[in-house]
Amino acid sequence: MRRLFWKFFTVVWLAMAGSIALLFAISMLFQSPFEEEVVNREHILALETTAQILQSDGVDAATKLIAAMQRTGRNIQISINPMGLAIDCTSATGNDLVRNAVRDGNCYRMEITGSARGMISRTWPRTVPWLAALLAAAAAAYWLARYFITPVEQLRYGLRSLANGQLDVRIAHTIGSKRDEITSLAHDLDITAARLQELQVAQQQLFHDVSHELRSPLSRLQAAIGVLQQNPMRLTAMIERMGREVERLDELVEEILTLARLSERDTLRFDRQTLDVIDLVREIVEDAGFEGQARGIEVQYKGVDSCVASVNGELIYRALENVIRNAITHTEAGTSVLVSSEVKGNQLLLSIEDEGLGVPEAELEAIFQPFSQSSTATARSGFGLGLAITRRAAEWHGGRATAQNKASGGLRMEITIPAIAPPVNSRQLSLGVGRDVR
């Protein structure tokens, strides 16, 4: 990552430095001759003026003029040197910065004193601002490089931690309060890490629950085999017991496989059929009515008479059956379970209401997790996979499944399914007797 930092720094700084160097070269090329000419003309004018004053007013007046020019702040130093008789002034000097003047029969030579400025002395004062600009460009390039590369280093650290299985690492707080795309990327990485951590915990819990659920019937099978070994006369009873446990194992494996298939992204693993969902609802209500008869529970249906949708019949049947049978299990004895339906737009809304104890508000979402059951349940029913299958089946069809407590007590489960046909006349169906279903 340091290589990327220095690459970024070098590119930015060279771009700034190149621009500054180009401007400096242009300045030296077009402005320097003009300034040099102005200085030379100023010196020539000062010499000529001093020579004229000396010839007309004398050496003292010329000396006073030189002092006056120096007091103006102009760095012009002129020396006056006697050269002898006036005849000596006839020789040409060949230098624009030297002048001869005659006064009282004597020759005086005036010239600019001090060494002539070389290229460095002429260039250095104008170079300082450009060097300062280069240093400022270096500082700006360094700051930009750190500003952009430091968050990238944090992102790299976060990704490397995820690759190493450290899903509890968060990096957004290390970047600070910046509001740019890199910060948004860091927050997205934290969200991804949190989600992966949740999935890892859920997966571990799922493995634990599956192993626990499998262990119980296997333990009972082992116990039955032990009884048979000790008492072969109980063969018939133990075979029946072992058959029930094998059947329970088969149901558990089937539900786990269904849940696993619904959890995959490949939605083509299930076929769709165009069928009347209300017919399935009526069939489940009729069967559930017989099941609830032993506890005096009445199962009612009211709503639309027909609603055609493109669904997987097996999934929808299992999803609805899970919810309705769950309602029968948890409603109070001698009460009723109401199954209602209505079509809103292109959505079929199915509502299942019971008159049980309801579910604590904090558990309304948890009951849809695999092997999760409400703390209000007085007895264990099933494997805790029914509502998880219901929600994922609804989502697979493009709908949803939710739960909420009723104000009067009990739980209301709502399932939405995309419909492709309008409803017809509604009626009410009330059943209280029937047969058992799986």
Disulfide bonds with the S-S distance in Angstrom:
Cys89-Cys107 1.68
